[in-house]
Amino acid sequence: MKRHPWHSSDDYSPGSLVRENDGFASGAVFVQTLDSELDGDLDDNFTRVRRGQLGPQYDEFDFRVNMTRMIKPAADDSECATTWASISENFIYPESNEAALYSGIPHPYSPDHCFELCGEVVCEKDMAERTDFTTRKNPSYSRPRCKERHNIPAYFIIGYSQSGTTFFSDVIRKHNDVRAACHKEIHYFDVTLYLRAQYHKNRVDKPRSITSYFGCFRRVNFDQKKIIGDHTVKAIYTDIWYPSWVRAINQRMKLIVLLRDPTKRTYSRFSQMGGGRGCPRFIRREFCRDMLPYVTTMLRYIKMKCPGLQPGGDPSHAYRCGYHYGTELLDNDTIISGLYELHVRHWLNFFPPEQFLFISSDMLFKSPEEAMSRATDFLELPPYEPGAIQKYISEIGPHTHTRNKAPPHPEAMEMLRQFYAPYNDELRKLLISVFHIPEEEITF
Ligand SMILES: Nc1ncnc2c1ncn2[C@@H]1O[C@H](COP(=O)(O)OS(=O)(=O)O)[C@@H](OP(=O)(O)O)[C@H]1O
């Protein structure tokens, strides 16, 4: 399986992607060229790419992606501002002109939420009318021109990565009435069509059309009352359009959110970057060695990049500043994705509160039986057999990360705590007032 060079560093060694000559080879070449020749003035490099002086393989997309590596730990606010001004001038498209970002490529999300299925354009309204909810647990959808009915996921684990989602996902799919999708994270709706074409270019395991997305759930027999779910656990923060797509495929989708203290979660994400798996190519090495410069710099960039970001404020800022939304310049979704309150409020525009289930990661880790019983109640499934969960855990392992992690840097952790505190307060209010979650269950 080929991997995206900035998705994971697992099999990334210099030259390997170039030899494979896949869609991202130019990106890999570019990184190497940056390393050897171009590591210098940002503006000059971009001008050379724009003028085609580096050859057609250095297209703007690759360039923007790989520019991430140019960002250095900034010594202070003014150094950060200078770098940021230069980056914004060259790489950030005006927010109001989103279409320009995908220049010439029509925006895939129409206000009617339509998409193509079996060669026909299907809109949210049609889906709602034609979706078979008579066997409610196992919704399916048929169109006259489709040769077969499509299975539709009944639930979606929308968040949050690094919160025990792999553990949760492995236990839930062991339930007798749950069928696993083709794999844990499908990531179908993550990106706009343009990015999806690039992102999934050489990944046979990733669906590239809505038909193949539904194909991921084929193993469910329509006559059975089993349900299927999508476990793409970054959905909640990936893209501002995500909830509209999820709603388009199933308005009654049950949404599961695992919530972990965002400071601990950021440390987990940071460890994933810099720990045993190595530092991804797109991040400058300095960032992975020490948490403090990473956190300090990223918080500075966020302040500059996202002036509209505020607790209780407009959620679109969280998406605008996130990794997938438009410009992949900074790995700042590691931090931004912890602004839970903004994401939850955004998703509430698309789904009623009763379609959400929040599970605290602390509860999942300490008392998996209790957490899973909430999940089965919510999904209206029979409870697990007594002892089944412990049996599964002994089969699948505890899922804790055993890799060598650098210890959390106390100053960096404190900075994160302060950054997240007002957002956590807003989240607490929201969980209590809208979702009626008892205060004592909110552990951060
Ligand atoms: N059973 C149990 N007990 C305690 N801790 C557990 C458990 N299962 C998962 N974890 C911790 O959850 C973190 C991984 O979360 P995810 O599986 O959601 O990560 S990922 O998004 O799939 O990468 C990761 O956290 P960190 O160790 O802090 O990185 C895991 O150690």
The ligand as a Gaussian input file, in Angstrom:
#p B3LYP/6-31G(d) Opt

LIG

0 1
 N       -7.505000       1.108000      27.106000
 C       -6.778000       2.231000      27.126000
 N       -6.337000       2.748000      28.296000
 C       -5.618000       3.898000      28.322000
 N       -5.276000       4.598000      27.201000
 C       -5.688000       4.110000      26.023000
 C       -6.448000       2.928000      25.912000
 N       -6.715000       2.725000      24.617000
 C       -6.142000       3.744000      23.943000
 N       -5.522000       4.576000      24.774000
 C       -4.791000       5.804000      24.436000
 O       -5.537000       6.526000      23.430000
 C       -4.624000       7.174000      22.554000
 C       -4.840000       6.680000      21.134000
 O       -6.088000       7.124000      20.739000
 P       -6.664000       6.770000      19.294000
 O       -6.760000       5.305000      19.122000
 O       -7.921000       7.555000      19.143000
 O       -5.532000       7.348000      18.351000
 S       -5.634000       7.468000      16.771000
 O       -6.415000       8.645000      16.479000
 O       -6.237000       6.250000      16.237000
 O       -4.250000       7.629000      16.343000
 C       -3.236000       6.826000      23.047000
 O       -2.874000       7.847000      23.950000
 P       -1.361000       8.291000      24.253000
 O       -0.687000       7.088000      24.869000
 O       -1.484000       9.453000      25.184000
 O       -0.750000       8.669000      22.926000
 C       -3.462000       5.508000      23.757000
 O       -2.462000       5.195000      24.717000

